[in-house]
Amino acid sequence: MTGPTADQLKERLIERLAPSRLEVLDESYQHNGHAGSNGTGFGTHFRVRVASHLFTGLSRVARHRLVYDALQDFIAQGLHALAIETENSPNTPPV
């Protein structure tokens, strides 16, 4: 079984968070042989760097919760680990 793709995660985050900056990296290959790895080097471990006006006034935990909530259904598809970097972008138009 292969997990979700970076493009699928990116599409969902654009839909839900209207980001002004977004980068989704599949880092699964770095975790082959570790817990949660599916052995393919794809679809299990991701890094998300996102800036959104929706983060304005939110704590780091609340920002991360928005990202996790947006990607929740991908966990059943094999998403095992998610490294999240967020920032506020109140005056920047969406991607």
PyMOL Python script that loads the backbone (N, CA, C, O; Angstrom):
from pymol import cmd

cmd.read_pdbstr("""\
ATOM      1  N   MET A   1       0.840  -1.183   0.000  1.00  0.00           N
ATOM      2  CA  MET A   1       0.000   0.000   0.000  1.00  0.00           C
ATOM      3  C   MET A   1       0.884   1.245   0.000  1.00  0.00           C
ATOM      4  O   MET A   1       1.827   1.328   0.787  1.00  0.00           O
ATOM      5  N   THR A   2       0.600   2.197  -0.854  1.00  0.00           N
ATOM      6  CA  THR A   2       1.308   3.470  -0.825  1.00  0.00           C
ATOM      7  C   THR A   2       0.410   4.504  -0.169  1.00  0.00           C
ATOM      8  O   THR A   2      -0.816   4.426  -0.243  1.00  0.00           O
ATOM      9  N   GLY A   3       1.037   5.458   0.463  1.00  0.00           N
ATOM     10  CA  GLY A   3       0.283   6.484   1.159  1.00  0.00           C
ATOM     11  C   GLY A   3      -0.057   7.647   0.240  1.00  0.00           C
ATOM     12  O   GLY A   3       0.085   7.560  -0.979  1.00  0.00           O
ATOM     13  N   PRO A   4      -0.508   8.733   0.846  1.00  0.00           N
ATOM     14  CA  PRO A   4      -0.864   9.922   0.076  1.00  0.00           C
ATOM     15  C   PRO A   4       0.374  10.563  -0.547  1.00  0.00           C
ATOM     16  O   PRO A   4       1.506  10.264  -0.166  1.00  0.00           O
ATOM     17  N   THR A   5       0.135  11.444  -1.508  1.00  0.00           N
ATOM     18  CA  THR A   5       1.239  12.147  -2.160  1.00  0.00           C
ATOM     19  C   THR A   5       1.331  13.583  -1.645  1.00  0.00           C
ATOM     20  O   THR A   5       0.377  14.123  -1.085  1.00  0.00           O
ATOM     21  N   ALA A   6       2.491  14.180  -1.847  1.00  0.00           N
ATOM     22  CA  ALA A   6       2.677  15.581  -1.474  1.00  0.00           C
ATOM     23  C   ALA A   6       1.683  16.460  -2.223  1.00  0.00           C
ATOM     24  O   ALA A   6       1.173  17.430  -1.662  1.00  0.00           O
ATOM     25  N   ASP A   7       1.404  16.138  -3.464  1.00  0.00           N
ATOM     26  CA  ASP A   7       0.448  16.927  -4.250  1.00  0.00           C
ATOM     27  C   ASP A   7      -0.963  16.851  -3.653  1.00  0.00           C
ATOM     28  O   ASP A   7      -1.685  17.848  -3.639  1.00  0.00           O
ATOM     29  N   GLN A   8      -1.349  15.691  -3.170  1.00  0.00           N
ATOM     30  CA  GLN A   8      -2.672  15.558  -2.555  1.00  0.00           C
ATOM     31  C   GLN A   8      -2.768  16.392  -1.279  1.00  0.00           C
ATOM     32  O   GLN A   8      -3.770  17.067  -1.044  1.00  0.00           O
ATOM     33  N   LEU A   9      -1.725  16.341  -0.464  1.00  0.00           N
ATOM     34  CA  LEU A   9      -1.713  17.132   0.751  1.00  0.00           C
ATOM     35  C   LEU A   9      -1.731  18.619   0.421  1.00  0.00           C
ATOM     36  O   LEU A   9      -2.446  19.397   1.052  1.00  0.00           O
ATOM     37  N   LYS A  10      -0.948  18.998  -0.562  1.00  0.00           N
ATOM     38  CA  LYS A  10      -0.877  20.410  -0.967  1.00  0.00           C
ATOM     39  C   LYS A  10      -2.251  20.891  -1.447  1.00  0.00           C
ATOM     40  O   LYS A  10      -2.706  21.966  -1.058  1.00  0.00           O
ATOM     41  N   GLU A  11      -2.896  20.104  -2.279  1.00  0.00           N
ATOM     42  CA  GLU A  11      -4.221  20.468  -2.785  1.00  0.00           C
ATOM     43  C   GLU A  11      -5.211  20.689  -1.644  1.00  0.00           C
ATOM     44  O   GLU A  11      -5.964  21.662  -1.649  1.00  0.00           O
ATOM     45  N   ARG A  12      -5.206  19.793  -0.679  1.00  0.00           N
ATOM     46  CA  ARG A  12      -6.111  19.905   0.465  1.00  0.00           C
ATOM     47  C   ARG A  12      -5.816  21.154   1.289  1.00  0.00           C
ATOM     48  O   ARG A  12      -6.735  21.859   1.705  1.00  0.00           O
ATOM     49  N   LEU A  13      -4.536  21.425   1.523  1.00  0.00           N
ATOM     50  CA  LEU A  13      -4.178  22.592   2.327  1.00  0.00           C
ATOM     51  C   LEU A  13      -4.528  23.898   1.617  1.00  0.00           C
ATOM     52  O   LEU A  13      -4.938  24.863   2.263  1.00  0.00           O
ATOM     53  N   ILE A  14      -4.373  23.933   0.315  1.00  0.00           N
ATOM     54  CA  ILE A  14      -4.783  25.115  -0.454  1.00  0.00           C
ATOM     55  C   ILE A  14      -6.287  25.324  -0.310  1.00  0.00           C
ATOM     56  O   ILE A  14      -6.753  26.444  -0.104  1.00  0.00           O
ATOM     57  N   GLU A  15      -7.030  24.244  -0.420  1.00  0.00           N
ATOM     58  CA  GLU A  15      -8.494  24.285  -0.306  1.00  0.00           C
ATOM     59  C   GLU A  15      -8.942  24.772   1.069  1.00  0.00           C
ATOM     60  O   GLU A  15      -9.860  25.586   1.168  1.00  0.00           O
ATOM     61  N   ARG A  16      -8.306  24.284   2.122  1.00  0.00           N
ATOM     62  CA  ARG A  16      -8.767  24.561   3.487  1.00  0.00           C
ATOM     63  C   ARG A  16      -8.150  25.804   4.134  1.00  0.00           C
ATOM     64  O   ARG A  16      -8.803  26.472   4.936  1.00  0.00           O
ATOM     65  N   LEU A  17      -6.890  26.119   3.789  1.00  0.00           N
ATOM     66  CA  LEU A  17      -6.189  27.183   4.505  1.00  0.00           C
ATOM     67  C   LEU A  17      -5.901  28.430   3.671  1.00  0.00           C
ATOM     68  O   LEU A  17      -5.438  29.434   4.213  1.00  0.00           O
ATOM     69  N   ALA A  18      -6.164  28.387   2.370  1.00  0.00           N
ATOM     70  CA  ALA A  18      -5.888  29.525   1.480  1.00  0.00           C
ATOM     71  C   ALA A  18      -4.514  30.128   1.781  1.00  0.00           C
ATOM     72  O   ALA A  18      -4.416  31.315   2.093  1.00  0.00           O
ATOM     73  N   PRO A  19      -3.461  29.327   1.691  1.00  0.00           N
ATOM     74  CA  PRO A  19      -2.141  29.801   2.100  1.00  0.00           C
ATOM     75  C   PRO A  19      -1.537  30.831   1.138  1.00  0.00           C
ATOM     76  O   PRO A  19      -1.818  30.837  -0.061  1.00  0.00           O
ATOM     77  N   SER A  20      -0.704  31.694   1.707  1.00  0.00           N
ATOM     78  CA  SER A  20       0.062  32.624   0.879  1.00  0.00           C
ATOM     79  C   SER A  20       1.413  32.008   0.530  1.00  0.00           C
ATOM     80  O   SER A  20       2.065  32.417  -0.431  1.00  0.00           O
ATOM     81  N   ARG A  21       1.819  31.031   1.314  1.00  0.00           N
ATOM     82  CA  ARG A  21       3.045  30.281   1.042  1.00  0.00           C
ATOM     83  C   ARG A  21       2.803  28.860   1.502  1.00  0.00           C
ATOM     84  O   ARG A  21       2.262  28.624   2.582  1.00  0.00           O
ATOM     85  N   LEU A  22       3.215  27.902   0.656  1.00  0.00           N
ATOM     86  CA  LEU A  22       3.007  26.498   1.006  1.00  0.00           C
ATOM     87  C   LEU A  22       4.077  25.639   0.368  1.00  0.00           C
ATOM     88  O   LEU A  22       4.369  25.750  -0.822  1.00  0.00           O
ATOM     89  N   GLU A  23       4.647  24.789   1.184  1.00  0.00           N
ATOM     90  CA  GLU A  23       5.614  23.804   0.714  1.00  0.00           C
ATOM     91  C   GLU A  23       5.286  22.490   1.417  1.00  0.00           C
ATOM     92  O   GLU A  23       5.168  22.444   2.641  1.00  0.00           O
ATOM     93  N   VAL A  24       5.141  21.431   0.638  1.00  0.00           N
ATOM     94  CA  VAL A  24       4.887  20.107   1.200  1.00  0.00           C
ATOM     95  C   VAL A  24       5.974  19.183   0.673  1.00  0.00           C
ATOM     96  O   VAL A  24       6.111  18.993  -0.535  1.00  0.00           O
ATOM     97  N   LEU A  25       6.738  18.616   1.583  1.00  0.00           N
ATOM     98  CA  LEU A  25       7.858  17.747   1.218  1.00  0.00           C
ATOM     99  C   LEU A  25       7.595  16.335   1.722  1.00  0.00           C
ATOM    100  O   LEU A  25       7.248  16.140   2.887  1.00  0.00           O
ATOM    101  N   ASP A  26       7.760  15.360   0.849  1.00  0.00           N
ATOM    102  CA  ASP A  26       7.664  13.964   1.247  1.00  0.00           C
ATOM    103  C   ASP A  26       9.056  13.523   1.683  1.00  0.00           C
ATOM    104  O   ASP A  26       9.955  13.363   0.858  1.00  0.00           O
ATOM    105  N   GLU A  27       9.221  13.331   2.974  1.00  0.00           N
ATOM    106  CA  GLU A  27      10.518  12.943   3.547  1.00  0.00           C
ATOM    107  C   GLU A  27      10.542  11.467   3.934  1.00  0.00           C
ATOM    108  O   GLU A  27      11.379  11.042   4.730  1.00  0.00           O
ATOM    109  N   SER A  28       9.630  10.696   3.374  1.00  0.00           N
ATOM    110  CA  SER A  28       9.489   9.288   3.733  1.00  0.00           C
ATOM    111  C   SER A  28      10.760   8.486   3.512  1.00  0.00           C
ATOM    112  O   SER A  28      11.077   7.592   4.297  1.00  0.00           O
ATOM    113  N   TYR A  29      11.488   8.797   2.449  1.00  0.00           N
ATOM    114  CA  TYR A  29      12.715   8.054   2.135  1.00  0.00           C
ATOM    115  C   TYR A  29      13.726   8.124   3.275  1.00  0.00           C
ATOM    116  O   TYR A  29      14.565   7.235   3.417  1.00  0.00           O
ATOM    117  N   GLN A  30      13.650   9.171   4.081  1.00  0.00           N
ATOM    118  CA  GLN A  30      14.574   9.316   5.211  1.00  0.00           C
ATOM    119  C   GLN A  30      14.197   8.419   6.379  1.00  0.00           C
ATOM    120  O   GLN A  30      14.962   8.293   7.336  1.00  0.00           O
ATOM    121  N   HIS A  31      13.034   7.798   6.312  1.00  0.00           N
ATOM    122  CA  HIS A  31      12.521   7.015   7.428  1.00  0.00           C
ATOM    123  C   HIS A  31      12.317   5.545   7.087  1.00  0.00           C
ATOM    124  O   HIS A  31      11.660   4.829   7.843  1.00  0.00           O
ATOM    125  N   ASN A  32      12.864   5.078   5.964  1.00  0.00           N
ATOM    126  CA  ASN A  32      12.748   3.662   5.616  1.00  0.00           C
ATOM    127  C   ASN A  32      13.294   2.806   6.754  1.00  0.00           C
ATOM    128  O   ASN A  32      14.376   3.065   7.279  1.00  0.00           O
ATOM    129  N   GLY A  33      12.540   1.799   7.121  1.00  0.00           N
ATOM    130  CA  GLY A  33      12.943   0.914   8.213  1.00  0.00           C
ATOM    131  C   GLY A  33      12.495   1.404   9.578  1.00  0.00           C
ATOM    132  O   GLY A  33      12.648   0.686  10.566  1.00  0.00           O
ATOM    133  N   HIS A  34      11.947   2.604   9.656  1.00  0.00           N
ATOM    134  CA  HIS A  34      11.462   3.152  10.927  1.00  0.00           C
ATOM    135  C   HIS A  34       9.980   2.854  11.083  1.00  0.00           C
ATOM    136  O   HIS A  34       9.318   2.410  10.145  1.00  0.00           O
ATOM    137  N   ALA A  35       9.474   3.106  12.278  1.00  0.00           N
ATOM    138  CA  ALA A  35       8.049   2.915  12.534  1.00  0.00           C
ATOM    139  C   ALA A  35       7.228   3.760  11.563  1.00  0.00           C
ATOM    140  O   ALA A  35       7.548   4.923  11.314  1.00  0.00           O
ATOM    141  N   GLY A  36       6.192   3.179  11.031  1.00  0.00           N
ATOM    142  CA  GLY A  36       5.299   3.893  10.133  1.00  0.00           C
ATOM    143  C   GLY A  36       5.717   3.878   8.684  1.00  0.00           C
ATOM    144  O   GLY A  36       4.943   4.292   7.821  1.00  0.00           O
ATOM    145  N   SER A  37       6.913   3.417   8.390  1.00  0.00           N
ATOM    146  CA  SER A  37       7.368   3.346   7.004  1.00  0.00           C
ATOM    147  C   SER A  37       6.652   2.213   6.295  1.00  0.00           C
ATOM    148  O   SER A  37       6.425   1.149   6.871  1.00  0.00           O
ATOM    149  N   ASN A  38       6.297   2.450   5.033  1.00  0.00           N
ATOM    150  CA  ASN A  38       5.628   1.399   4.265  1.00  0.00           C
ATOM    151  C   ASN A  38       6.598   0.662   3.342  1.00  0.00           C
ATOM    152  O   ASN A  38       6.190  -0.210   2.575  1.00  0.00           O
ATOM    153  N   GLY A  39       7.890   1.015   3.419  1.00  0.00           N
ATOM    154  CA  GLY A  39       8.905   0.327   2.633  1.00  0.00           C
ATOM    155  C   GLY A  39       9.090   0.866   1.228  1.00  0.00           C
ATOM    156  O   GLY A  39       9.997   0.426   0.521  1.00  0.00           O
ATOM    157  N   THR A  40       8.252   1.814   0.800  1.00  0.00           N
ATOM    158  CA  THR A  40       8.364   2.358  -0.555  1.00  0.00           C
ATOM    159  C   THR A  40       9.188   3.637  -0.607  1.00  0.00           C
ATOM    160  O   THR A  40       9.659   4.033  -1.673  1.00  0.00           O
ATOM    161  N   GLY A  41       9.361   4.284   0.544  1.00  0.00           N
ATOM    162  CA  GLY A  41      10.054   5.570   0.565  1.00  0.00           C
ATOM    163  C   GLY A  41       9.156   6.735   0.198  1.00  0.00           C
ATOM    164  O   GLY A  41       9.638   7.844  -0.030  1.00  0.00           O
ATOM    165  N   PHE A  42       7.844   6.490   0.139  1.00  0.00           N
ATOM    166  CA  PHE A  42       6.878   7.537  -0.219  1.00  0.00           C
ATOM    167  C   PHE A  42       5.629   7.443   0.649  1.00  0.00           C
ATOM    168  O   PHE A  42       5.240   6.359   1.085  1.00  0.00           O
ATOM    169  N   GLY A  43       5.006   8.601   0.893  1.00  0.00           N
ATOM    170  CA  GLY A  43       3.659   8.641   1.439  1.00  0.00           C
ATOM    171  C   GLY A  43       3.456   8.435   2.918  1.00  0.00           C
ATOM    172  O   GLY A  43       2.319   8.247   3.350  1.00  0.00           O
ATOM    173  N   THR A  44       4.518   8.462   3.722  1.00  0.00           N
ATOM    174  CA  THR A  44       4.320   8.223   5.150  1.00  0.00           C
ATOM    175  C   THR A  44       4.787   9.370   6.047  1.00  0.00           C
ATOM    176  O   THR A  44       4.192   9.604   7.099  1.00  0.00           O
ATOM    177  N   HIS A  45       5.828  10.078   5.656  1.00  0.00           N
ATOM    178  CA  HIS A  45       6.418  11.136   6.483  1.00  0.00           C
ATOM    179  C   HIS A  45       6.535  12.424   5.658  1.00  0.00           C
ATOM    180  O   HIS A  45       7.209  12.460   4.629  1.00  0.00           O
ATOM    181  N   PHE A  46       5.861  13.480   6.137  1.00  0.00           N
ATOM    182  CA  PHE A  46       5.841  14.733   5.389  1.00  0.00           C
ATOM    183  C   PHE A  46       6.261  15.915   6.255  1.00  0.00           C
ATOM    184  O   PHE A  46       6.120  15.896   7.478  1.00  0.00           O
ATOM    185  N   ARG A  47       6.774  16.933   5.595  1.00  0.00           N
ATOM    186  CA  ARG A  47       7.050  18.227   6.216  1.00  0.00           C
ATOM    187  C   ARG A  47       6.186  19.248   5.488  1.00  0.00           C
ATOM    188  O   ARG A  47       6.177  19.306   4.259  1.00  0.00           O
ATOM    189  N   VAL A  48       5.454  20.057   6.265  1.00  0.00           N
ATOM    190  CA  VAL A  48       4.592  21.101   5.713  1.00  0.00           C
ATOM    191  C   VAL A  48       5.079  22.440   6.248  1.00  0.00           C
ATOM    192  O   VAL A  48       5.207  22.635   7.457  1.00  0.00           O
ATOM    193  N   ARG A  49       5.346  23.355   5.329  1.00  0.00           N
ATOM    194  CA  ARG A  49       5.668  24.743   5.676  1.00  0.00           C
ATOM    195  C   ARG A  49       4.561  25.591   5.079  1.00  0.00           C
ATOM    196  O   ARG A  49       4.379  25.617   3.862  1.00  0.00           O
ATOM    197  N   VAL A  50       3.818  26.287   5.935  1.00  0.00           N
ATOM    198  CA  VAL A  50       2.627  26.988   5.458  1.00  0.00           C
ATOM    199  C   VAL A  50       2.450  28.318   6.165  1.00  0.00           C
ATOM    200  O   VAL A  50       2.651  28.433   7.374  1.00  0.00           O
ATOM    201  N   ALA A  51       2.068  29.321   5.385  1.00  0.00           N
ATOM    202  CA  ALA A  51       1.697  30.633   5.911  1.00  0.00           C
ATOM    203  C   ALA A  51       0.269  30.902   5.465  1.00  0.00           C
ATOM    204  O   ALA A  51      -0.074  30.699   4.300  1.00  0.00           O
ATOM    205  N   SER A  52      -0.562  31.360   6.395  1.00  0.00           N
ATOM    206  CA  SER A  52      -1.958  31.621   6.067  1.00  0.00           C
ATOM    207  C   SER A  52      -2.504  32.740   6.941  1.00  0.00           C
ATOM    208  O   SER A  52      -2.137  32.872   8.108  1.00  0.00           O
ATOM    209  N   HIS A  53      -3.376  33.533   6.361  1.00  0.00           N
ATOM    210  CA  HIS A  53      -4.047  34.579   7.133  1.00  0.00           C
ATOM    211  C   HIS A  53      -4.951  33.965   8.205  1.00  0.00           C
ATOM    212  O   HIS A  53      -5.300  34.637   9.176  1.00  0.00           O
ATOM    213  N   LEU A  54      -5.325  32.713   8.041  1.00  0.00           N
ATOM    214  CA  LEU A  54      -6.166  32.045   9.032  1.00  0.00           C
ATOM    215  C   LEU A  54      -5.436  31.811  10.351  1.00  0.00           C
ATOM    216  O   LEU A  54      -6.066  31.517  11.367  1.00  0.00           O
ATOM    217  N   PHE A  55      -4.134  31.938  10.338  1.00  0.00           N
ATOM    218  CA  PHE A  55      -3.341  31.732  11.552  1.00  0.00           C
ATOM    219  C   PHE A  55      -3.261  32.977  12.431  1.00  0.00           C
ATOM    220  O   PHE A  55      -2.753  32.915  13.550  1.00  0.00           O
ATOM    221  N   THR A  56      -3.760  34.106  11.929  1.00  0.00           N
ATOM    222  CA  THR A  56      -3.677  35.363  12.663  1.00  0.00           C
ATOM    223  C   THR A  56      -4.287  35.229  14.054  1.00  0.00           C
ATOM    224  O   THR A  56      -5.443  34.833  14.202  1.00  0.00           O
ATOM    225  N   GLY A  57      -3.500  35.563  15.061  1.00  0.00           N
ATOM    226  CA  GLY A  57      -3.969  35.545  16.438  1.00  0.00           C
ATOM    227  C   GLY A  57      -4.021  34.178  17.082  1.00  0.00           C
ATOM    228  O   GLY A  57      -4.416  34.067  18.243  1.00  0.00           O
ATOM    229  N   LEU A  58      -3.637  33.134  16.371  1.00  0.00           N
ATOM    230  CA  LEU A  58      -3.691  31.782  16.920  1.00  0.00           C
ATOM    231  C   LEU A  58      -2.349  31.370  17.521  1.00  0.00           C
ATOM    232  O   LEU A  58      -1.290  31.800  17.064  1.00  0.00           O
ATOM    233  N   SER A  59      -2.414  30.542  18.538  1.00  0.00           N
ATOM    234  CA  SER A  59      -1.204  29.970  19.117  1.00  0.00           C
ATOM    235  C   SER A  59      -0.618  28.954  18.149  1.00  0.00           C
ATOM    236  O   SER A  59      -1.269  28.541  17.189  1.00  0.00           O
ATOM    237  N   ARG A  60       0.610  28.562  18.415  1.00  0.00           N
ATOM    238  CA  ARG A  60       1.261  27.547  17.592  1.00  0.00           C
ATOM    239  C   ARG A  60       0.450  26.247  17.585  1.00  0.00           C
ATOM    240  O   ARG A  60       0.289  25.609  16.544  1.00  0.00           O
ATOM    241  N   VAL A  61      -0.049  25.871  18.747  1.00  0.00           N
ATOM    242  CA  VAL A  61      -0.842  24.641  18.857  1.00  0.00           C
ATOM    243  C   VAL A  61      -2.121  24.751  18.022  1.00  0.00           C
ATOM    244  O   VAL A  61      -2.492  23.796  17.340  1.00  0.00           O
ATOM    245  N   ALA A  62      -2.785  25.878  18.066  1.00  0.00           N
ATOM    246  CA  ALA A  62      -4.020  26.068  17.294  1.00  0.00           C
ATOM    247  C   ALA A  62      -3.731  26.061  15.789  1.00  0.00           C
ATOM    248  O   ALA A  62      -4.520  25.527  15.011  1.00  0.00           O
ATOM    249  N   ARG A  63      -2.617  26.643  15.384  1.00  0.00           N
ATOM    250  CA  ARG A  63      -2.225  26.620  13.971  1.00  0.00           C
ATOM    251  C   ARG A  63      -1.992  25.183  13.506  1.00  0.00           C
ATOM    252  O   ARG A  63      -2.466  24.776  12.445  1.00  0.00           O
ATOM    253  N   HIS A  64      -1.258  24.427  14.312  1.00  0.00           N
ATOM    254  CA  HIS A  64      -0.978  23.033  13.979  1.00  0.00           C
ATOM    255  C   HIS A  64      -2.273  22.219  13.913  1.00  0.00           C
ATOM    256  O   HIS A  64      -2.419  21.341  13.064  1.00  0.00           O
ATOM    257  N   ARG A  65      -3.205  22.517  14.811  1.00  0.00           N
ATOM    258  CA  ARG A  65      -4.488  21.803  14.817  1.00  0.00           C
ATOM    259  C   ARG A  65      -5.237  22.034  13.503  1.00  0.00           C
ATOM    260  O   ARG A  65      -5.853  21.108  12.977  1.00  0.00           O
ATOM    261  N   LEU A  66      -5.191  23.252  12.972  1.00  0.00           N
ATOM    262  CA  LEU A  66      -5.835  23.532  11.687  1.00  0.00           C
ATOM    263  C   LEU A  66      -5.227  22.670  10.573  1.00  0.00           C
ATOM    264  O   LEU A  66      -5.942  22.150   9.716  1.00  0.00           O
ATOM    265  N   VAL A  67      -3.919  22.530  10.600  1.00  0.00           N
ATOM    266  CA  VAL A  67      -3.245  21.713   9.582  1.00  0.00           C
ATOM    267  C   VAL A  67      -3.625  20.245   9.755  1.00  0.00           C
ATOM    268  O   VAL A  67      -3.986  19.578   8.786  1.00  0.00           O
ATOM    269  N   TYR A  68      -3.544  19.740  10.986  1.00  0.00           N
ATOM    270  CA  TYR A  68      -3.916  18.346  11.240  1.00  0.00           C
ATOM    271  C   TYR A  68      -5.367  18.069  10.858  1.00  0.00           C
ATOM    272  O   TYR A  68      -5.670  17.039  10.255  1.00  0.00           O
ATOM    273  N   ASP A  69      -6.259  18.985  11.209  1.00  0.00           N
ATOM    274  CA  ASP A  69      -7.675  18.793  10.889  1.00  0.00           C
ATOM    275  C   ASP A  69      -7.884  18.718   9.376  1.00  0.00           C
ATOM    276  O   ASP A  69      -8.688  17.916   8.899  1.00  0.00           O
ATOM    277  N   ALA A  70      -7.171  19.542   8.629  1.00  0.00           N
ATOM    278  CA  ALA A  70      -7.296  19.549   7.171  1.00  0.00           C
ATOM    279  C   ALA A  70      -6.814  18.236   6.554  1.00  0.00           C
ATOM    280  O   ALA A  70      -7.312  17.820   5.508  1.00  0.00           O
ATOM    281  N   LEU A  71      -5.854  17.591   7.194  1.00  0.00           N
ATOM    282  CA  LEU A  71      -5.229  16.395   6.615  1.00  0.00           C
ATOM    283  C   LEU A  71      -5.660  15.097   7.289  1.00  0.00           C
ATOM    284  O   LEU A  71      -5.118  14.036   6.981  1.00  0.00           O
ATOM    285  N   GLN A  72      -6.614  15.163   8.192  1.00  0.00           N
ATOM    286  CA  GLN A  72      -7.010  14.021   9.012  1.00  0.00           C
ATOM    287  C   GLN A  72      -7.312  12.756   8.213  1.00  0.00           C
ATOM    288  O   GLN A  72      -6.879  11.673   8.606  1.00  0.00           O
ATOM    289  N   ASP A  73      -8.031  12.861   7.120  1.00  0.00           N
ATOM    290  CA  ASP A  73      -8.412  11.646   6.400  1.00  0.00           C
ATOM    291  C   ASP A  73      -7.229  10.986   5.690  1.00  0.00           C
ATOM    292  O   ASP A  73      -7.346   9.837   5.263  1.00  0.00           O
ATOM    293  N   PHE A  74      -6.102  11.670   5.553  1.00  0.00           N
ATOM    294  CA  PHE A  74      -4.920  11.064   4.944  1.00  0.00           C
ATOM    295  C   PHE A  74      -4.211  10.102   5.906  1.00  0.00           C
ATOM    296  O   PHE A  74      -3.414   9.271   5.471  1.00  0.00           O
ATOM    297  N   ILE A  75      -4.492  10.208   7.189  1.00  0.00           N
ATOM    298  CA  ILE A  75      -3.880   9.304   8.164  1.00  0.00           C
ATOM    299  C   ILE A  75      -4.310   7.864   7.875  1.00  0.00           C
ATOM    300  O   ILE A  75      -3.500   6.942   7.969  1.00  0.00           O
ATOM    301  N   ALA A  76      -5.566   7.675   7.529  1.00  0.00           N
ATOM    302  CA  ALA A  76      -6.059   6.335   7.187  1.00  0.00           C
ATOM    303  C   ALA A  76      -5.419   5.808   5.904  1.00  0.00           C
ATOM    304  O   ALA A  76      -5.433   4.605   5.644  1.00  0.00           O
ATOM    305  N   GLN A  77      -4.858   6.719   5.103  1.00  0.00           N
ATOM    306  CA  GLN A  77      -4.208   6.332   3.851  1.00  0.00           C
ATOM    307  C   GLN A  77      -2.716   6.074   4.026  1.00  0.00           C
ATOM    308  O   GLN A  77      -2.023   5.788   3.050  1.00  0.00           O
ATOM    309  N   GLY A  78      -2.210   6.169   5.258  1.00  0.00           N
ATOM    310  CA  GLY A  78      -0.811   5.850   5.497  1.00  0.00           C
ATOM    311  C   GLY A  78       0.057   6.990   5.985  1.00  0.00           C
ATOM    312  O   GLY A  78       1.238   6.784   6.265  1.00  0.00           O
ATOM    313  N   LEU A  79      -0.503   8.203   6.097  1.00  0.00           N
ATOM    314  CA  LEU A  79       0.264   9.319   6.650  1.00  0.00           C
ATOM    315  C   LEU A  79       0.598   8.996   8.097  1.00  0.00           C
ATOM    316  O   LEU A  79      -0.300   8.847   8.926  1.00  0.00           O
ATOM    317  N   HIS A  80       1.880   8.886   8.403  1.00  0.00           N
ATOM    318  CA  HIS A  80       2.312   8.471   9.734  1.00  0.00           C
ATOM    319  C   HIS A  80       2.872   9.638  10.547  1.00  0.00           C
ATOM    320  O   HIS A  80       2.607   9.744  11.745  1.00  0.00           O
ATOM    321  N   ALA A  81       3.638  10.506   9.905  1.00  0.00           N
ATOM    322  CA  ALA A  81       4.283  11.597  10.635  1.00  0.00           C
ATOM    323  C   ALA A  81       4.201  12.881   9.826  1.00  0.00           C
ATOM    324  O   ALA A  81       4.318  12.881   8.601  1.00  0.00           O
ATOM    325  N   LEU A  82       3.994  13.984  10.556  1.00  0.00           N
ATOM    326  CA  LEU A  82       3.831  15.278   9.921  1.00  0.00           C
ATOM    327  C   LEU A  82       4.607  16.317  10.720  1.00  0.00           C
ATOM    328  O   LEU A  82       4.282  16.597  11.874  1.00  0.00           O
ATOM    329  N   ALA A  83       5.634  16.885  10.098  1.00  0.00           N
ATOM    330  CA  ALA A  83       6.380  17.990  10.711  1.00  0.00           C
ATOM    331  C   ALA A  83       5.767  19.276  10.164  1.00  0.00           C
ATOM    332  O   ALA A  83       5.677  19.455   8.950  1.00  0.00           O
ATOM    333  N   ILE A  84       5.346  20.170  11.058  1.00  0.00           N
ATOM    334  CA  ILE A  84       4.621  21.367  10.633  1.00  0.00           C
ATOM    335  C   ILE A  84       5.369  22.618  11.047  1.00  0.00           C
ATOM    336  O   ILE A  84       5.787  22.764  12.196  1.00  0.00           O
ATOM    337  N   GLU A  85       5.529  23.523  10.079  1.00  0.00           N
ATOM    338  CA  GLU A  85       6.088  24.848  10.329  1.00  0.00           C
ATOM    339  C   GLU A  85       5.064  25.850   9.823  1.00  0.00           C
ATOM    340  O   GLU A  85       4.735  25.857   8.637  1.00  0.00           O
ATOM    341  N   THR A  86       4.553  26.706  10.723  1.00  0.00           N
ATOM    342  CA  THR A  86       3.517  27.661  10.326  1.00  0.00           C
ATOM    343  C   THR A  86       3.979  29.088  10.559  1.00  0.00           C
ATOM    344  O   THR A  86       4.846  29.354  11.391  1.00  0.00           O
ATOM    345  N   GLU A  87       3.377  30.001   9.804  1.00  0.00           N
ATOM    346  CA  GLU A  87       3.577  31.420  10.059  1.00  0.00           C
ATOM    347  C   GLU A  87       2.342  32.190   9.612  1.00  0.00           C
ATOM    348  O   GLU A  87       1.596  31.752   8.736  1.00  0.00           O
ATOM    349  N   ASN A  88       2.152  33.319  10.220  1.00  0.00           N
ATOM    350  CA  ASN A  88       1.042  34.189   9.913  1.00  0.00           C
ATOM    351  C   ASN A  88       1.351  34.994   8.656  1.00  0.00           C
ATOM    352  O   ASN A  88       2.498  35.392   8.451  1.00  0.00           O
ATOM    353  N   SER A  89       0.368  35.237   7.827  1.00  0.00           N
ATOM    354  CA  SER A  89       0.580  36.061   6.625  1.00  0.00           C
ATOM    355  C   SER A  89      -0.668  36.899   6.351  1.00  0.00           C
ATOM    356  O   SER A  89      -1.363  36.647   5.367  1.00  0.00           O
ATOM    357  N   PRO A  90      -0.964  37.873   7.181  1.00  0.00           N
ATOM    358  CA  PRO A  90      -2.218  38.607   7.054  1.00  0.00           C
ATOM    359  C   PRO A  90      -2.355  39.469   5.804  1.00  0.00           C
ATOM    360  O   PRO A  90      -3.477  39.695   5.349  1.00  0.00           O
ATOM    361  N   ASN A  91      -1.261  39.957   5.234  1.00  0.00           N
ATOM    362  CA  ASN A  91      -1.357  40.888   4.123  1.00  0.00           C
ATOM    363  C   ASN A  91      -0.894  40.318   2.792  1.00  0.00           C
ATOM    364  O   ASN A  91      -0.632  41.074   1.856  1.00  0.00           O
ATOM    365  N   THR A  92      -0.791  39.019   2.693  1.00  0.00           N
ATOM    366  CA  THR A  92      -0.308  38.402   1.475  1.00  0.00           C
ATOM    367  C   THR A  92      -1.432  37.653   0.804  1.00  0.00           C
ATOM    368  O   THR A  92      -2.139  36.897   1.471  1.00  0.00           O
ATOM    369  N   PRO A  93      -1.628  37.831  -0.497  1.00  0.00           N
ATOM    370  CA  PRO A  93      -2.702  37.100  -1.188  1.00  0.00           C
ATOM    371  C   PRO A  93      -2.424  35.601  -1.216  1.00  0.00           C
ATOM    372  O   PRO A  93      -1.267  35.184  -1.172  1.00  0.00           O
ATOM    373  N   PRO A  94      -3.482  34.787  -1.290  1.00  0.00           N
ATOM    374  CA  PRO A  94      -3.308  33.328  -1.339  1.00  0.00           C
ATOM    375  C   PRO A  94      -2.545  32.869  -2.565  1.00  0.00           C
ATOM    376  O   PRO A  94      -2.442  33.585  -3.561  1.00  0.00           O
ATOM    377  N   VAL A  95      -2.003  31.639  -2.471  1.00  0.00           N
ATOM    378  CA  VAL A  95      -1.253  31.022  -3.564  1.00  0.00           C
ATOM    379  C   VAL A  95      -2.175  30.731  -4.721  1.00  0.00           C
ATOM    380  O   VAL A  95      -1.736  30.208  -5.745  1.00  0.00           O
TER     381      VAL A  95
END
""", "prot")
cmd.dss("prot")
cmd.show_as("cartoon", "prot")
cmd.util.cbc("prot")
cmd.orient("prot")
